[in-house]
Each structure stands twice: as structure tokens, then as C-alpha cells.
Amino acid sequence: MNQYYNPVRTLEGPGCVNQVEAVLAEMGLARKTVLLLAWSDTVFRLPAFEALQAPASGYTVRTLCFQASNPTVEQLLAVYQETRDFAPEVVIAVGGGTILDVGKSLCCLYGREIPDADALRRIIQDKAYGRPAARWIGIPTTAGTGSETTCWATIWDPSQDAKRSVESQGNYAWAALVDPELAAGMPLRLAVSSALDAAAHAVESYWARGTNCVSRALALQAVRTIMENMEGLFRGEASAHDAMARGSMLAGLAFSNTKTTACHSISYPLTMHYGIPHGAAVSMLLAPVLRLNGPRIQGLPALLEALGVSGAGELGRRIADWLERSGQPATLAGWGAKREDLPRLAQLGMTKGRADNNPVPIDAKTIQGILEEIYPSHPISKGA
């Protein structure tokens, strides 16, 4: 049975961040307490947020910067402990996937006694959130994660060799404000890896075991929008950033119902153990996983047409070119990975809820073969 559900109100377009007070007004807050969470304090000086912090707004706003990448259990606990007494009714998360994931996670934690990191691990593992005590608004400043339209958040746990997911169907954002002007200042390296992350979200949503007709339609439009505008990023075109913001949002809407598959599953330990940016890690895996899944992908010609390629070989060459031109290695060796670590990375790449969502069953042996393929050089020698 096909089923699709996503309650997030989406505002998209240049300047839409200035609608934040109007969105808050629609929420009917009793205490008007707002946590404004951002990567940099420069966000707090944007006109929309300066107005929100002014006494005349009527809101009590607390600002907080979170500047770590790939948030850990311990870091999430620290932010929770710092803000729990404030107990905001709304968290406004302004930033990339890290900020959005931390912001939405906090909503599931407020009102609970969490004395230490082990207690937080248990809550996340057991999905023991109950009804979220706060609501949140997502305002992305990168065009890649789509986190503003999903109800789960990635929290890393390197001390336990694990990637954890805070998930609650009751924790979709109240609204997502997707303003491409906020992403226009991204360095090329980040813009490219973010765009490729969004493309992976869409592609994996299209072929996921849990896919549906709405997600597939959204995924194709997302893939087409992103791929047709990649070269515009290298030319510094404002229209390309606008397109990436739209493409990322569409991809987020697509995989909000399907989750991701093998590419994301395999990528997690690459990011955790070698610091490979998530977008770069997952994009290196797209071509070999496309080759693996090809025979089982319903509507493969439509996907290849949206990607603008004839097959996995051409996709791999194109992604490698974009990564290298943006100053990023396109192989595991280039990122400093050790070949002797591949068997362990393969074992860690079997992520529950992602690996088993792939249309073709995978195991550690399959994953090791994929990692070997992208280790010494990009998989261009495999042909189509």
C-alpha cells in the first residue's frame, strides 16, 4: 500500500526568513519563549532575528551557538543541560544538518530527567520520548540535509562505535523556512558536498524498499533540479543556490517517508572514523550502489534520465569530477582511509533501518567489495 505523510509547512524563496515572526504568531504560544539555536552568532544579527529579540516583539528569546560538526551524545546532553531550565516552547534551529538535528532532538528531551550520557543513550535507543515538550522551526543555511522536513535526527556516538537516530512521528517541524539567500555564502566545497548529499537522499528514496508514489515523484524532481544546476555552483550563479535549496527541500520531503538505504548506511563509519564530510562520503557510494541495485530498481530509465547519465559508470565519473574540482578527494585513500580498516568499516556499515531498506540485500562482504571499489580510485573502470 502506498502511503505518504508530511505535515511540515514549507515556505521557500528569497527573503522568506523574514516571515519567522508571522509563523510564530500562527503557533499561538502561551509563554512566547523561544530558543534560537545557530552555528554562528552572526545569525542573531540578521534583521529577522534582531526584530524577534527586541522587547517590542513580546517574545523571550534565548540565543545559543553550537559549533561542533556531527553532534555526539555527550554534546547533545550538554546543550540539553544548558537549556532545560529555560524550557522553550519553540526551538528555532538555523544552520546546517547539525543544528537542525540538535534543535529537533532537544524538543524530544525537554521535561525529562537525563542525569548522564548513558541515560540519554537509553532514551534514544528505546525511543522513549513520549510527546515532544516543544515544537521547532527549521531554517537551513546549507542545501543538502533536508532535515527541516524530516522527523529524525542523527546523533553520533563514537565512544560506542555507533550512529544513533532520534525519531518521533510527533516531532516534525511546525514549519520550514527555506531561504536560498542564507546558503549563498557557502564555500564551494560545502555547497558541492551538500548538493550531492541532497541528491543521494532523493536517489535512495526513489529505490528504497519503503518507497511510495509521492516520494518517487518528489525524488525525481529533486534529482533533476540538483543535477541540472551543479555546474552553476562552480560558476557562482545565484540561481544555482536557489535551485539547490529547492532540490534539497524536495529530497527531504521524499525521504521523510522512505528513509535512506545502503549509501547512507555504509557512509556513517566513514564519517565517524575518518572525518569524511557526510555529503562527500555518501556521494562516493552512489555509483557502486546504483550498479548493485540497478536490476531491482522500478523505473530505472526515469531515474537515469533525471540524473542525466547513461549508467553507474558515467555517474561515478561525474561525481568524482565535481568532488575534485571543489577541492575534495574522490576516493577513500584520498581521505586517508587505511585499506586494512575496510573489513571493520564494512561490519560497521550495516546500519539497522538503512541497510535493510536497500532493494538488494547487502551484508558485510558486499559492503567490503563496495569499499574496495572506491578505495584506490573512483569506480570508473567498471564501465556503465
KEKE-3310 file (N, C-alpha, C; in steps of 0.2 Angstrom, whole numbers, plus 5000, padded with zeros to 4 digits):
npx = (5004:5003:5008:5009:5015:5017:5018:5024:5024:5029:5039:5047:5059:5068:5071:5062:5064:5061:5048:5047:5042:5029:5026:5028:5018:5007:5007:5002:5008:5009:5018:5027:5041:5057:5070:5084:5094:5109:5123:5132:5135:5133:5121:5111:5111:5105:5092:5079:5080:5085:5074:5065:5071:5070:5063:5050:5044:5038:5042:5052:5068:5081:5097:5109:5124:5130:5144:5150:5153:5144:5135:5138:5132:5136:5138:5125:5119:5125:5120:5107:5107:5111:5100:5088:5082:5077:5067:5060:5046:5047:5059:5070:5079:5093:5104:5115:5114:5118:5114:5100:5097:5101:5093:5079:5081:5082:5069:5062:5067:5066:5059:5061:5071:5087:5101:5114:5126:5124:5110:5104:5108:5100:5087:5087:5089:5078:5068:5061:5053:5040:5027:5033:5040:5042:5040:5047:5056:5063:5076:5086:5103:5112:5111:5107:5104:5090:5084:5075:5063:5060:5057:5067:5083:5101:5112:5128:5139:5153:5161:5155:5155:5145:5130:5117:5099:5087:5071:5054:5037:5029:5037:5039:5044:5036:5036:5046:5057:5064:5076:5085:5095:5102:5110:5119:5131:5140:5155:5162:5166:5158:5146:5145:5147:5136:5125:5127:5124:5110:5106:5109:5100:5088:5089:5091:5079:5070:5073:5071:5066:5055:5048:5036:5023:5022:5033:5042:5039:5043:5056:5062:5060:5068:5081:5083:5082:5094:5105:5105:5109:5121:5133:5131:5134:5148:5151:5146:5133:5119:5106:5109:5111:5098:5091:5097:5092:5079:5079:5085:5075:5064:5070:5071:5058:5054:5062:5058:5048:5052:5065:5083:5095:5107:5118:5119:5119:5132:5140:5141:5151:5162:5162:5162:5174:5185:5182:5177:5167:5150:5142:5151:5156:5144:5141:5151:5148:5137:5137:5143:5133:5121:5124:5124:5110:5103:5096:5085:5078:5063:5057:5070:5075:5069:5075:5088:5087:5084:5095:5104:5113:5120:5122:5129:5143:5145:5139:5148:5160:5156:5152:5165:5172:5166:5168:5182:5185:5180:5189:5190:5194:5191:5191:5193:5206:5211:5206:5213:5210:5213:5218:5218:5208:5196:5188:5183:5176:5167:5159:5154:5146:5133:5120:5105:5089:5093:5102:5094:5084:5087:5085:5091:5097:5110:5126:5140:5151:5147:5147:5161:5166:5161:5168:5181:5180:5179:5191:5205:5203:5191:5176:5178:5183:5174:5165:5149)
npy = (4994:5011:5025:5042:5054:5070:5084:5096:5114:5123:5136:5144:5152:5167:5178:5173:5170:5181:5180:5174:5179:5180:5166:5161:5168:5162:5150:5152:5154:5151:5156:5162:5159:5157:5147:5151:5144:5142:5141:5151:5167:5177:5175:5179:5192:5195:5204:5199:5191:5200:5208:5199:5197:5209:5220:5224:5214:5205:5192:5181:5178:5166:5165:5153:5147:5133:5124:5113:5099:5085:5080:5074:5061:5066:5079:5084:5081:5091:5103:5101:5101:5114:5122:5117:5122:5134:5129:5131:5135:5134:5129:5137:5132:5137:5134:5121:5103:5098:5108:5108:5095:5094:5104:5099:5087:5091:5095:5083:5080:5089:5092:5079:5069:5068:5062:5058:5054:5040:5038:5046:5039:5027:5032:5037:5025:5017:5024:5032:5044:5050:5062:5076:5090:5102:5113:5115:5125:5124:5131:5131:5133:5128:5118:5104:5093:5092:5091:5099:5095:5082:5069:5064:5063:5063:5058:5056:5043:5041:5035:5023:5017:5019:5025:5035:5037:5050:5048:5052:5052:5062:5074:5082:5097:5112:5122:5125:5136:5140:5148:5153:5163:5163:5152:5156:5161:5150:5141:5134:5121:5116:5118:5110:5097:5097:5098:5086:5077:5080:5075:5061:5058:5059:5050:5038:5038:5035:5022:5015:5002:5005:5014:5025:5031:5046:5050:5045:5053:5066:5064:5062:5074:5082:5076:5079:5094:5096:5090:5097:5109:5109:5113:5126:5130:5130:5141:5151:5155:5164:5158:5145:5142:5145:5134:5123:5124:5122:5109:5102:5103:5097:5084:5081:5080:5069:5058:5059:5050:5038:5035:5032:5022:5009:5017:5028:5020:5014:5024:5030:5025:5030:5043:5045:5039:5043:5056:5061:5072:5071:5073:5071:5058:5050:5052:5047:5034:5032:5028:5015:5008:5011:5003:4990:4990:4992:4981:4979:4991:4999:5008:5012:5019:5031:5037:5037:5046:5058:5059:5062:5054:5039:5028:5019:5020:5032:5041:5039:5045:5058:5063:5061:5070:5082:5082:5083:5095:5104:5103:5092:5075:5060:5047:5034:5032:5044:5052:5047:5035:5019:5004:4992:4994:4992:4979:4980:4993:4989:4980:4989:4996:4991:4997:4997:4999:5006:4999:4987:4993:4994:4990:4978:4965:4967:4963:4962:4957:4961:4975:4977:4974:4985:4996:4993:4995:5009:5013:5014:5021:5031:5022:5021:5012:5002:5003:5005)
npz = (5000:4995:5005:5011:5021:5027:5038:5038:5036:5023:5018:5005:4996:4991:5004:5013:5026:5033:5037:5049:5062:5059:5057:5070:5076:5072:5079:5091:5105:5122:5132:5125:5123:5117:5110:5101:5091:5083:5071:5071:5079:5070:5064:5073:5072:5060:5052:5053:5065:5074:5076:5082:5094:5100:5113:5109:5102:5110:5113:5123:5121:5120:5115:5107:5102:5093:5089:5084:5073:5067:5078:5095:5107:5120:5117:5114:5126:5134:5128:5131:5145:5147:5143:5148:5159:5155:5146:5133:5122:5109:5098:5087:5074:5066:5053:5047:5044:5056:5066:5064:5068:5081:5086:5084:5091:5105:5107:5109:5122:5132:5148:5154:5165:5164:5168:5164:5151:5148:5152:5142:5130:5132:5132:5118:5112:5116:5111:5119:5121:5122:5121:5112:5121:5116:5101:5085:5073:5057:5049:5036:5032:5024:5008:5008:5018:5021:5033:5039:5035:5040:5053:5060:5068:5067:5078:5084:5091:5094:5105:5107:5095:5086:5077:5081:5081:5083:5084:5080:5076:5081:5080:5069:5060:5065:5055:5040:5034:5020:5014:5000:5000:5012:5011:5001:5003:5006:5006:4991:4992:5002:4997:4986:4992:5000:4990:4984:4994:4996:4983:4985:4995:4988:4977:4984:4991:4980:4976:4988:4998:5006:4998:4990:4979:4979:4986:4976:4965:4970:4972:4959:4954:4963:4960:4947:4948:4956:4949:4936:4940:4945:4939:4939:4952:4952:4944:4952:4952:4957:4955:4955:4968:4973:4966:4972:4985:4984:4978:4988:4998:4992:4991:5004:5008:5000:5006:5019:5021:5017:5022:5020:5012:5007:5003:5013:5025:5023:5023:5036:5046:5039:5040:5054:5058:5049:5047:5035:5026:5027:5015:5005:5008:5006:4993:4985:4986:4978:4964:4964:4972:4965:4953:4959:4964:4952:4944:4952:4952:4951:4937:4932:4920:4921:4932:4928:4918:4925:4932:4922:4916:4908:4915:4929:4928:4921:4930:4942:4937:4935:4947:4954:4947:4951:4965:4965:4958:4967:4977:4985:4989:4979:4983:4995:4999:4996:5006:5017:5022:5028:5021:5027:5037:5031:5032:5045:5044:5035:5042:5052:5043:5042:5045:5055:5049:5038:5030:5028:5021:5008:4991:4986:4995:5007:5014:5025:5018:5005:5006:5009:4997:4990:4996:4993:4980:4979:4985:4980:4968:4959:4954:4940:4931:4930:4920:4912)
capx = (5000:5007:5006:5014:5013:5022:5014:5028:5023:5036:5040:5053:5061:5072:5068:5056:5066:5058:5042:5048:5038:5022:5025:5027:5011:5002:5008:4998:5012:5007:5023:5032:5048:5060:5077:5086:5100:5113:5130:5136:5131:5131:5114:5107:5111:5101:5086:5073:5081:5086:5067:5062:5074:5068:5057:5043:5041:5034:5045:5058:5072:5087:5102:5114:5128:5133:5148:5153:5150:5142:5134:5138:5128:5138:5137:5118:5117:5127:5116:5100:5108:5112:5094:5082:5078:5073:5061:5057:5040:5049:5066:5071:5086:5096:5110:5115:5110:5120:5110:5093:5097:5101:5086:5074:5082:5080:5061:5060:5071:5064:5054:5064:5077:5093:5107:5121:5125:5121:5103:5102:5108:5094:5081:5087:5089:5072:5063:5056:5052:5033:5025:5038:5038:5042:5040:5053:5055:5069:5079:5093:5108:5115:5106:5109:5102:5083:5082:5070:5056:5060:5056:5073:5090:5107:5117:5134:5141:5160:5164:5152:5156:5138:5127:5110:5094:5082:5065:5047:5032:5026:5042:5040:5044:5030:5037:5052:5059:5070:5078:5092:5100:5106:5115:5123:5138:5143:5161:5161:5167:5152:5140:5145:5145:5129:5121:5127:5120:5103:5105:5108:5093:5082:5090:5089:5071:5067:5074:5071:5061:5049:5046:5029:5022:5023:5041:5046:5039:5047:5063:5064:5061:5074:5087:5083:5084:5100:5110:5105:5112:5128:5139:5130:5138:5155:5151:5144:5127:5114:5101:5110:5109:5091:5089:5099:5088:5073:5081:5086:5069:5061:5073:5069:5051:5054:5065:5055:5043:5056:5072:5088:5097:5114:5123:5120:5122:5139:5144:5141:5158:5167:5162:5164:5181:5189:5180:5175:5161:5144:5140:5156:5156:5138:5141:5156:5145:5131:5138:5143:5126:5117:5126:5121:5103:5100:5091:5079:5075:5057:5058:5077:5076:5067:5080:5094:5086:5084:5102:5107:5118:5118:5123:5133:5150:5145:5138:5154:5165:5153:5153:5172:5174:5163:5172:5189:5185:5178:5194:5189:5196:5185:5192:5194:5213:5212:5204:5217:5207:5218:5215:5217:5202:5190:5184:5179:5171:5161:5154:5150:5141:5127:5115:5098:5084:5096:5105:5089:5079:5090:5081:5095:5100:5118:5130:5147:5155:5145:5150:5168:5168:5160:5173:5187:5179:5180:5197:5211:5201:5184:5174:5177:5185:5169:5161:5142)
capy = (5000:5017:5030:5047:5059:5075:5089:5102:5119:5125:5142:5143:5158:5173:5183:5170:5170:5187:5178:5170:5181:5178:5159:5161:5171:5156:5144:5153:5152:5154:5160:5166:5158:5154:5146:5152:5139:5143:5139:5157:5172:5182:5173:5183:5199:5196:5208:5195:5189:5206:5210:5194:5198:5216:5219:5225:5208:5201:5186:5180:5174:5164:5163:5149:5144:5126:5125:5106:5096:5078:5081:5067:5061:5070:5086:5085:5081:5097:5108:5100:5103:5121:5125:5113:5126:5139:5126:5135:5132:5133:5130:5139:5130:5140:5131:5115:5097:5098:5112:5106:5089:5096:5108:5094:5082:5095:5095:5077:5078:5093:5089:5073:5069:5065:5063:5057:5051:5033:5039:5049:5034:5023:5036:5037:5018:5014:5028:5033:5051:5052:5068:5081:5095:5109:5112:5118:5128:5123:5136:5128:5138:5124:5115:5097:5088:5091:5089:5103:5091:5075:5069:5061:5067:5059:5059:5052:5041:5037:5031:5017:5015:5019:5031:5034:5041:5052:5048:5053:5055:5069:5079:5085:5104:5116:5125:5125:5142:5138:5154:5152:5169:5161:5147:5159:5162:5144:5139:5129:5114:5114:5119:5104:5091:5097:5096:5079:5074:5080:5071:5055:5057:5058:5044:5032:5037:5033:5015:5012:4997:5008:5020:5026:5035:5053:5051:5044:5059:5071:5062:5063:5082:5084:5074:5083:5101:5097:5088:5102:5115:5108:5117:5133:5131:5132:5147:5156:5158:5164:5154:5138:5141:5144:5128:5118:5125:5119:5102:5099:5103:5091:5077:5080:5078:5062:5053:5059:5044:5032:5034:5031:5015:5007:5023:5031:5015:5012:5031:5033:5024:5033:5050:5044:5037:5047:5063:5062:5075:5067:5073:5068:5051:5046:5053:5042:5027:5032:5024:5007:5006:5011:4997:4985:4990:4993:4976:4979:4997:5000:5014:5014:5024:5038:5039:5039:5052:5063:5060:5065:5049:5033:5022:5020:5022:5039:5044:5039:5049:5065:5064:5062:5077:5088:5082:5085:5102:5108:5103:5086:5069:5056:5040:5033:5033:5051:5055:5045:5029:5013:4998:4986:4995:4991:4974:4983:4998:4985:4977:4995:4999:4988:5001:4995:5004:5009:4993:4983:4996:4993:4985:4972:4963:4968:4961:4965:4955:4966:4982:4977:4975:4992:5000:4991:4999:5016:5014:5016:5026:5031:5016:5022:5006:4997:5004:5008)
capz = (5000:4995:5009:5011:5026:5030:5040:5038:5032:5019:5015:5001:4992:4994:5009:5017:5033:5037:5039:5055:5067:5057:5058:5077:5078:5070:5083:5097:5110:5128:5136:5120:5125:5110:5110:5094:5090:5077:5071:5072:5082:5065:5063:5078:5069:5054:5053:5056:5072:5078:5077:5086:5100:5103:5118:5106:5099:5115:5114:5127:5116:5122:5109:5109:5097:5093:5083:5083:5067:5068:5086:5099:5113:5125:5116:5114:5133:5136:5126:5135:5152:5147:5141:5151:5164:5151:5144:5127:5119:5102:5096:5080:5073:5060:5051:5043:5047:5063:5070:5064:5071:5088:5088:5084:5097:5111:5108:5112:5128:5137:5153:5156:5169:5160:5173:5161:5144:5147:5152:5136:5126:5133:5129:5111:5109:5117:5108:5125:5121:5123:5117:5112:5125:5112:5094:5082:5066:5054:5044:5034:5029:5018:5004:5007:5023:5021:5040:5041:5033:5042:5060:5064:5069:5068:5084:5084:5097:5093:5110:5107:5088:5084:5074:5084:5077:5087:5079:5083:5072:5083:5080:5063:5062:5063:5048:5037:5030:5015:5010:4997:5002:5018:5008:4995:5005:5007:5002:4985:4994:5006:4993:4982:4996:5002:4985:4982:4999:4994:4978:4987:4998:4983:4974:4989:4992:4974:4976:4994:4999:5008:4994:4988:4973:4980:4987:4970:4961:4973:4971:4953:4953:4967:4957:4941:4950:4958:4944:4931:4942:4949:4936:4941:4958:4951:4941:4957:4950:4962:4953:4957:4975:4973:4964:4977:4991:4982:4977:4995:5002:4989:4993:5011:5008:4998:5010:5025:5022:5015:5024:5015:5011:5008:5003:5019:5029:5023:5024:5043:5049:5035:5043:5061:5059:5045:5046:5028:5026:5025:5008:5001:5009:5003:4985:4983:4986:4974:4958:4965:4974:4959:4949:4963:4964:4945:4942:4956:4953:4947:4934:4932:4915:4923:4937:4925:4914:4930:4934:4916:4914:4905:4919:4935:4927:4920:4937:4946:4934:4936:4955:4955:4944:4955:4971:4964:4956:4973:4982:4989:4986:4977:4984:5002:5000:4996:5013:5022:5025:5028:5017:5032:5041:5027:5034:5051:5041:5032:5048:5054:5038:5042:5050:5055:5046:5032:5026:5027:5017:5002:4987:4985:5001:5007:5020:5026:5012:4999:5008:5008:4990:4988:4999:4989:4973:4979:4989:4976:4963:4959:4951:4933:4927:4930:4914:4914)
cpx = (5004:5004:5011:5011:5018:5018:5018:5026:5029:5035:5047:5053:5065:5069:5063:5058:5063:5051:5042:5043:5031:5021:5024:5020:5006:5002:5004:5002:5009:5012:5028:5039:5051:5067:5079:5093:5103:5120:5134:5132:5130:5123:5109:5107:5107:5094:5080:5074:5082:5079:5064:5065:5073:5063:5050:5040:5037:5037:5051:5062:5079:5091:5107:5117:5130:5137:5152:5149:5149:5141:5134:5133:5130:5137:5129:5116:5119:5123:5109:5101:5108:5105:5088:5078:5074:5067:5057:5051:5042:5056:5067:5078:5088:5103:5110:5112:5112:5115:5103:5092:5097:5095:5081:5074:5080:5073:5059:5063:5068:5058:5056:5070:5082:5099:5114:5120:5122:5113:5100:5102:5102:5088:5081:5086:5082:5066:5058:5055:5045:5032:5030:5036:5038:5041:5046:5051:5062:5071:5086:5097:5113:5110:5108:5105:5094:5080:5076:5063:5056:5059:5061:5079:5095:5111:5122:5136:5148:5163:5161:5152:5149:5135:5120:5106:5088:5076:5058:5043:5029:5031:5044:5040:5037:5030:5044:5053:5065:5072:5085:5097:5104:5111:5120:5130:5142:5149:5159:5161:5161:5146:5139:5144:5138:5124:5121:5124:5113:5101:5104:5102:5088:5083:5088:5082:5068:5067:5073:5065:5054:5046:5039:5029:5024:5030:5045:5045:5043:5054:5066:5065:5067:5080:5088:5085:5091:5105:5110:5108:5118:5133:5138:5134:5145:5156:5148:5138:5122:5108:5102:5109:5102:5088:5091:5095:5081:5074:5082:5080:5065:5063:5071:5062:5050:5056:5062:5050:5047:5062:5077:5090:5104:5119:5124:5122:5129:5143:5145:5148:5163:5168:5165:5171:5187:5188:5178:5168:5155:5142:5145:5156:5150:5138:5146:5153:5139:5131:5138:5136:5121:5118:5123:5114:5100:5095:5085:5076:5069:5058:5065:5078:5074:5072:5086:5093:5086:5091:5106:5113:5115:5118:5127:5140:5150:5144:5144:5159:5162:5154:5160:5174:5172:5167:5179:5190:5183:5183:5194:5191:5190:5186:5194:5202:5215:5211:5208:5215:5213:5214:5213:5211:5196:5185:5180:5174:5165:5156:5150:5145:5135:5122:5108:5094:5087:5098:5099:5083:5082:5086:5085:5098:5108:5120:5137:5152:5153:5148:5157:5170:5166:5165:5179:5186:5181:5187:5202:5209:5194:5182:5173:5179:5180:5164:5154:5139)
cpy = (5006:5022:5035:5052:5064:5082:5096:5108:5122:5131:5142:5149:5163:5177:5180:5170:5176:5186:5174:5172:5179:5171:5158:5163:5165:5151:5146:5151:5155:5159:5164:5165:5154:5153:5147:5149:5140:5141:5145:5163:5178:5181:5178:5190:5200:5200:5204:5193:5194:5208:5206:5195:5205:5216:5220:5219:5204:5194:5186:5175:5172:5162:5158:5146:5137:5125:5118:5103:5088:5078:5074:5067:5065:5077:5088:5085:5088:5103:5107:5103:5111:5125:5122:5118:5132:5136:5129:5131:5130:5134:5132:5137:5133:5138:5125:5109:5097:5102:5110:5100:5090:5099:5103:5089:5085:5094:5089:5075:5083:5090:5082:5073:5065:5066:5063:5055:5044:5034:5041:5043:5029:5026:5035:5029:5015:5018:5031:5041:5054:5058:5073:5087:5102:5107:5116:5120:5127:5128:5134:5134:5134:5120:5108:5092:5087:5090:5093:5100:5084:5075:5065:5065:5062:5062:5054:5049:5037:5033:5024:5014:5014:5026:5030:5039:5043:5052:5048:5056:5061:5074:5082:5093:5107:5119:5124:5131:5141:5144:5153:5157:5167:5156:5150:5160:5156:5143:5134:5122:5111:5114:5112:5098:5091:5095:5089:5075:5074:5075:5063:5053:5056:5052:5038:5032:5034:5025:5011:5006:5000:5014:5020:5031:5043:5054:5050:5050:5065:5070:5063:5070:5084:5082:5078:5091:5101:5096:5094:5108:5115:5113:5124:5135:5133:5138:5153:5159:5158:5159:5147:5137:5141:5137:5122:5118:5121:5111:5099:5098:5097:5084:5076:5077:5071:5057:5054:5053:5038:5030:5033:5023:5013:5012:5026:5026:5014:5019:5033:5031:5028:5040:5050:5043:5040:5054:5066:5066:5071:5067:5070:5060:5047:5047:5048:5035:5027:5028:5017:5004:5006:5005:4991:4984:4990:4988:4976:4986:4998:5007:5017:5019:5031:5041:5041:5045:5058:5065:5063:5060:5043:5027:5024:5023:5030:5043:5045:5044:5057:5067:5065:5068:5083:5088:5085:5093:5107:5107:5097:5080:5065:5049:5040:5034:5040:5055:5052:5038:5023:5007:4992:4987:4993:4985:4977:4988:4995:4983:4983:4998:4996:4991:4999:5001:5007:5003:4989:4986:4997:4988:4978:4971:4964:4965:4964:4963:4960:4973:4982:4978:4982:4997:4999:4995:5006:5018:5017:5022:5026:5025:5017:5016:5001:4998:5007:5005)
cpz = (5000:5001:5010:5016:5028:5031:5040:5034:5029:5016:5011:4996:4995:4999:5014:5024:5037:5039:5046:5061:5065:5058:5066:5079:5077:5075:5090:5104:5117:5132:5131:5122:5119:5112:5102:5094:5083:5077:5073:5075:5076:5063:5067:5076:5063:5056:5056:5063:5077:5080:5082:5093:5104:5107:5115:5103:5104:5117:5119:5123:5120:5116:5112:5102:5098:5087:5082:5077:5070:5076:5089:5104:5118:5124:5116:5122:5136:5135:5130:5142:5152:5146:5144:5155:5160:5148:5138:5125:5112:5102:5089:5079:5066:5058:5047:5046:5054:5068:5070:5068:5079:5090:5089:5090:5103:5112:5111:5119:5134:5142:5156:5160:5165:5164:5169:5154:5143:5147:5145:5130:5126:5131:5122:5109:5110:5114:5113:5126:5123:5119:5117:5116:5122:5105:5091:5075:5063:5048:5042:5031:5024:5014:5003:5012:5022:5027:5042:5039:5036:5050:5063:5064:5070:5073:5084:5090:5096:5098:5110:5100:5085:5081:5077:5080:5082:5083:5083:5078:5074:5083:5073:5064:5061:5057:5046:5033:5026:5011:5007:4998:5008:5016:5003:4997:5007:5003:4996:4988:4998:5002:4989:4986:4998:4997:4983:4988:4998:4988:4980:4991:4993:4979:4978:4990:4986:4974:4982:4994:5002:5004:4992:4982:4974:4981:4980:4965:4963:4972:4964:4951:4957:4963:4951:4943:4952:4953:4938:4933:4945:4946:4938:4948:4957:4947:4946:4955:4956:4961:4955:4964:4977:4972:4969:4983:4990:4981:4984:4999:4999:4991:5000:5012:5005:5003:5017:5027:5020:5019:5019:5015:5011:5008:5010:5025:5029:5024:5031:5046:5045:5038:5050:5062:5055:5044:5039:5029:5023:5018:5003:5001:5005:4995:4982:4982:4981:4968:4959:4968:4969:4954:4953:4963:4957:4943:4946:4956:4948:4944:4933:4926:4917:4928:4933:4921:4919:4932:4928:4914:4911:4909:4925:4934:4925:4926:4941:4943:4935:4943:4956:4953:4949:4962:4970:4962:4962:4979:4987:4986:4984:4978:4992:5003:5000:5003:5018:5025:5024:5025:5023:5037:5037:5029:5040:5049:5038:5037:5050:5050:5038:5047:5049:5053:5040:5027:5024:5023:5010:4997:4986:4992:5001:5014:5020:5020:5006:5000:5007:5001:4987:4990:4995:4982:4974:4983:4985:4971:4962:4954:4943:4928:4927:4924:4916:4920)
residu = (MET:ASN:GLN:TYR:TYR:ASN:PRO:VAL:ARG:THR:LEU:GLU:GLY:PRO:GLY:CYS:VAL:ASN:GLN:VAL:GLU:ALA:VAL:LEU:ALA:GLU:MET:GLY:LEU:ALA:ARG:LYS:THR:VAL:LEU:LEU:LEU:ALA:TRP:SER:ASP:THR:VAL:PHE:ARG:LEU:PRO:ALA:PHE:GLU:ALA:LEU:GLN:ALA:PRO:ALA:SER:GLY:TYR:THR:VAL:ARG:THR:LEU:CYS:PHE:GLN:ALA:SER:ASN:PRO:THR:VAL:GLU:GLN:LEU:LEU:ALA:VAL:TYR:GLN:GLU:THR:ARG:ASP:PHE:ALA:PRO:GLU:VAL:VAL:ILE:ALA:VAL:GLY:GLY:GLY:THR:ILE:LEU:ASP:VAL:GLY:LYS:SER:LEU:CYS:CYS:LEU:TYR:GLY:ARG:GLU:ILE:PRO:ASP:ALA:ASP:ALA:LEU:ARG:ARG:ILE:ILE:GLN:ASP:LYS:ALA:TYR:GLY:ARG:PRO:ALA:ALA:ARG:TRP:ILE:GLY:ILE:PRO:THR:THR:ALA:GLY:THR:GLY:SER:GLU:THR:THR:CYS:TRP:ALA:THR:ILE:TRP:ASP:PRO:SER:GLN:ASP:ALA:LYS:ARG:SER:VAL:GLU:SER:GLN:GLY:ASN:TYR:ALA:TRP:ALA:ALA:LEU:VAL:ASP:PRO:GLU:LEU:ALA:ALA:GLY:MET:PRO:LEU:ARG:LEU:ALA:VAL:SER:SER:ALA:LEU:ASP:ALA:ALA:ALA:HIS:ALA:VAL:GLU:SER:TYR:TRP:ALA:ARG:GLY:THR:ASN:CYS:VAL:SER:ARG:ALA:LEU:ALA:LEU:GLN:ALA:VAL:ARG:THR:ILE:MET:GLU:ASN:MET:GLU:GLY:LEU:PHE:ARG:GLY:GLU:ALA:SER:ALA:HIS:ASP:ALA:MET:ALA:ARG:GLY:SER:MET:LEU:ALA:GLY:LEU:ALA:PHE:SER:ASN:THR:LYS:THR:THR:ALA:CYS:HIS:SER:ILE:SER:TYR:PRO:LEU:THR:MET:HIS:TYR:GLY:ILE:PRO:HIS:GLY:ALA:ALA:VAL:SER:MET:LEU:LEU:ALA:PRO:VAL:LEU:ARG:LEU:ASN:GLY:PRO:ARG:ILE:GLN:GLY:LEU:PRO:ALA:LEU:LEU:GLU:ALA:LEU:GLY:VAL:SER:GLY:ALA:GLY:GLU:LEU:GLY:ARG:ARG:ILE:ALA:ASP:TRP:LEU:GLU:ARG:SER:GLY:GLN:PRO:ALA:THR:LEU:ALA:GLY:TRP:GLY:ALA:LYS:ARG:GLU:ASP:LEU:PRO:ARG:LEU:ALA:GLN:LEU:GLY:MET:THR:LYS:GLY:ARG:ALA:ASP:ASN:ASN:PRO:VAL:PRO:ILE:ASP:ALA:LYS:THR:ILE:GLN:GLY:ILE:LEU:GLU:GLU:ILE:TYR:PRO:SER:HIS:PRO:ILE:SER:LYS:GLY:ALA)
# end
